Amino acid sequence: HRAPGIAQQTGWPDPVANDVLPYATGGLSHGPLLGGVTARSVRVWVRTRQPTEFAVLYGKSLPPTETTPFATGKTAEDDDLTGVVELTGLEPNTRYYYAVRIGAAFPDLRPDIDEPWPSFKTLPDESTYADSASNPRGLFNVTFAIGHCASQDPDVSGGMYTSTPAYDMIRKHHIDEAMFALVNGDVTYEEGRDGTLDGVRGNYKLYFSRGRSFAALFRAMPGLFTFDDHDVGWDLHGAGQIGMREGRHLMRDTGLRAYEEYLSWANYRGPQSGRVRFGEAQVTAGNSILYDPQADFTSLDPAAVSTVHLGNYTRGPTLARRINPPKNAGVYRFIEVVDANRLELEPAPRADETISYSIGTHHYYDWQISNCHFFALDTRGERSNRNPKDRADPSLFILSEAQERWFVEGVRRTSADFIFVISPDPWTIYHTAAHVGGDDKDDKGDGFPSFLHQRERLIGLLDSLEKPVVIFTGDVHA
């Protein structure tokens, strides 16, 4: 089923032969991308050139007809013109072709004009290969692709490889083998660090456009993602440590809003999953109450809250910010929802002030396919600050108390035979090879080697499990 035939049969527009295929037709600027695949569903993400409604048509054959099922969605300025629909009611282990319709237009979704029209395959389930005699549990092989750190920086690569070759190799040689592909942190890097939401969004748009191999792979294979420092703009040391004051870690929720718009829509969700919230509030010295007359906190689920940040870092290290930072800027513990307009925080603010705030959420998640259980960690957004003079300091943590509890309970209780840990930061190798050379070089604190007390506790737990555990890590520059 090649696209010239589709165009002839359906009247879809012929592709425009330039470097921005398929975005020159039909109103798309980026996408579609696939994610969150199950045996019965998949999510489809798009970004459009202007706010609009769109439809995703899907079926087992080409071309679509008047009876082809579809799901509708819309894009909005507030979400940077991104939108997601979920296709449900699908059959397990089945290939589906899909198309995006904006108005009366069907953008050409092929990476190049001589390639097949993109499609996806749902996961098998326990009924797919079940046999009462030889396979009563309905087990099947689980195959996936995983990688990390997809820098496109032309200054580093000598002007080459801004479209990462690995994505093309996976798509061209393993598209029918892998069930999904996971990029384990640093999906994007910063072409410019300006400390703003628009700056982080700009990096995603640049990487999605310039990285044609990335766009082509995830148009045909469902993706899953974790985030690391470059995905949100800064290192974020201390974003989860109650009492930390002014600093770049307060960029966390601004960067994670862009991550939610561009990547985390693809990930599986659990009771801990939410969306970052923003607002402007009034606080009073010595009073633990945050008051926002424009808010409605009644729908806030305490289980989905990480930490609350006051004085969000939104402009980078400007002179004005350094000279006159917000008086109460810092990291606070969420205590409870008092009413629709009030939250209780800890510690109490230090001064009377009207100040910006964000309510963080958890971005770790897990999923099970057949007898394999995957745990994707957040090793960046809820960590404490580091102590390079004592890496075994028991007060330090790379996983928050809530995340460690979730992880420990999950690996202990799982019925799966195999456990896979997806960690954006390394567990045993220092980020910058600080463990070799004998010069005690600082390693930025990027990874579990700078949080030894928690690491040894968790490795001990994993060693005690009577089943194989494989840890995939990212962010190793050694």
Secondary structure, DSSP 4 states (H G I P E B T S, - for coil): -BHHHHHHHH-PPPPP-STTTTTTSTTEEEEEEEE---SS-EEEEEEESSS-EEEEEEESSSS--TT--EEEEE--GGGTTEEEEEE-SPPTT-EEEEEEEBTTB-----SSTTSBPPEEEPPP-TTTS-BTTTBTT-------EEE------TTTTTT--SS-HHHHHHHHHHTTT-S-EEEES-SS--S----SHHHHHHHHHHHHHH-HHHHHHHTTS-EEEE--HHHHTS--TTTT-TT-BSSGGGGHHHHHHHHHHHTGGGS---TTB---EEEEEEE-TT--EEE-TT--GGG--GGGEEEEEES---S-S-HHHHHS--TT-EEEEEEEEEETTEEEEESPPSS-EEEEEEEEEB--EEEEETTEEEEE--SSTT-----TT-TT-TT--SS-HHHHHHHHHHHHH---SEEEEEESS-SSS-TTSTTSSSS----TT-SGGG-HHHHHHHHHHHHHSSS-EEEEE-----
